[in-house]
Amino acid sequence: MQATSLTVEHHVFRESLKAFIRKEILPHIDQWEEEGKIDRSIWKKMGDMGFTGLNYPEAYGGLDLDFYYSMILCEELSHCFSGGFTITALVIQYMSAPYLLKYASEELKEKYLKGVIAGDLVSAVAITEPGAGSDVQKIKTTAIREGDHYLINGSKTFITNGFYGDFFITAVKTDPSKGSKGISLILIDRHAAGITATKINKMGWHASDTAELGFDQVKVPVSNLIGEEGAGFSYLMDGLQLERLTAAIHSISTAESALAYTMEYINKREAFKQKIQDFQVVRHRVAQMVADIAVTKAFIYSCCDLQQSGMYAVKECSIAKLQASELAVRVVNQCFQFFGGYAFTEDYKIARLYRDVRVGTIIGGTSEIMLEIIAKMTIDKVNYQQQASTPISSN
């Protein structure tokens, strides 16, 4: 299945990207998974190819391409059999740096956004705290202004790129008395005094670094404030739609990868004098997975059309993220079963996919949060409004 809006240029781009992945990424995935660290040189290589700036303006070194190029990038990176590598790339380009483009000063864009697009800098978004996960309004990290700087105190957890990254787009309370209206976004340089970072030992996503961050009297210039003070919550709510859409693309592409990998296995593996794929129960389960993936993928592509058109599609992106992440878990689980005992070894990539896919129903808002958003919009007639900003991911 392919999006009907794709042009010849999109297909040429996909083939070029595939060739790059085969040469520069796939040979190193196993090493990065084992070491728990991605070689930083890959981001520079991707930057040189323009892959880290597809949807960003030419003024900052980007290519200013339509969203379908980003969709293709998400799909192909998700076929690398490493959720850790894929999420690292997606966090940089679609979950953290967009806040710089939309709301940051020209000074910050020149210093940090250009570096991300060039592949010289690795960015992260720091929202989640030990006591505040899905409920962003409950964050406790504070940023108290003193003259021309803020003093930041608090902690964050489950931060992708938090250990090896160069800077964090950080959600803080600049006025704890105002609830969500007291939340701001501040760019914090990883090397600022008073920051501690501890790697988290994860079940999956081994190639990515995930960290718990501590801020102890961290001094940050007021000029590092992103957008307006007190507007951080609305910025985050706006940015989550792109985050959830790319997460949905990643989930459905992971499901496709798992099924394709499994099809190769059941075509070769035999039991009771016939191929695994010839057992009716296997055939029908494969057919159901094909059907489920096709339907979900078609909906995700429609969401990509909405993203390209600039629509603020809260309900649609929430549905896409919910359905794709839940389906990916089911598909990988079924594929895992087809491998029998071999699935439980590290000799087959299905074991890695099994570990990696499970977190898809948690990141970017849990499935329960997605259901509540959909319920609010459907039952309570809640209408979420978009925060005015510089357009992104369309041209």
Phi, psi and omega in degrees: 000141177220154179293136183291340183276356183287139181256178176301320180298322177297318181291323176297317178300317180300316181293322178295318179296317178302317180297319178297316181298316180299323185275316192256341186246304186305321180296344185250352186304312183299322179293316179296322178296317182291320183276343183068030183204133179264131178299121184299338182298337181293328180290323177293320177298319178293323177296318179297330179274353181088003185289339180265006180222027185305316188255017181251153183297151178299332181300336180249014178097003180276181182253350177055047181264164180288171187292338182296332175294320177293322177301315179296318178301314179300317181297309186290323176294331180284352178266011184273001181058037175207098177298330180295316178293314183299314183294327178299314179295318182291323178297319181297307191273329188240349185241349179231304183301330179303331178294329176293313181296317185286321193232343188284161177290163178298327179299314180291322178297317180295321185278321188246315183296317178300323180294322177296312182296325179284346182087011181272335183237145177248125184253161177216160173242126185246100181241305187298140177235163180306328181250009182212100179261267181292333181271083185300329183297343184268009180298150184242351178298127184249152173227101184261125183283133173225097181069240185262019179212166173252147170253120187251131179223138179146198181210157176227156179217163183058042183265108177293133185073015183286338183266315182257356181290167184261332178202160183237132167275106195248131175275125183223163173262109175273340174216090184302341183281349187256009179063228182295333180281358176256008180268135178229163174251131180228136176276122180244122178289134184304330187265009178295146180296139177098001180262132172240146179224127180237125180294142177260130179277109189257158175294318181224195182051046186295329182290333183274151174264127177237130190226157166259130184251142174238137179239116182237098181055045180283123184267119184232133179300144176302331179295348178274000174295132180262115182073217183263146175294132179089356182259005186299323182296315179293325176299315182295316181297324178292317183289340183294338182292316177294320179299315182288327178292315178294326176295322178294317178299317179298317182295313183291327178289326175296318178299317178298316180298316180298316182292317179298318179296320180290323179300321177297320182292310184288345175283337182256326185284136180240152174209137182052043173067023172211158180294148179304322184292348182270352175286133185301319181298323178291315181302316183288325178291323175297315181300320180293321178295319178300316181295315181296318180295318182298316181294314181294320180295322179298320179292319179298320178297325177293326176292324176296324175297319179295319178298317180297325181280354179087010181285141178272085191264072183296309183297314183295317180292327177293318177297315181299315181295317179300306186293318183292317182291320178292319179295318181300320178298316181294318181295311181296322178298317179292318178298319177305317182297324181295335180279350181060218183297334181294335179297335185272013178245164178273005180284342181239140185293345181297331178296317179294316179299321180299319178291317188287324191288335189297328184285350181299331179277002182246314184296152175066018185108121183294167177301325179294322176294319177300316179298321180291322177298314180297319179296317180299318182286328183273314185269313184269356178060034176290136180240108181279132182258145179280141175283129178300133183196177173289130181300148178223150174069027171208159178221000000 
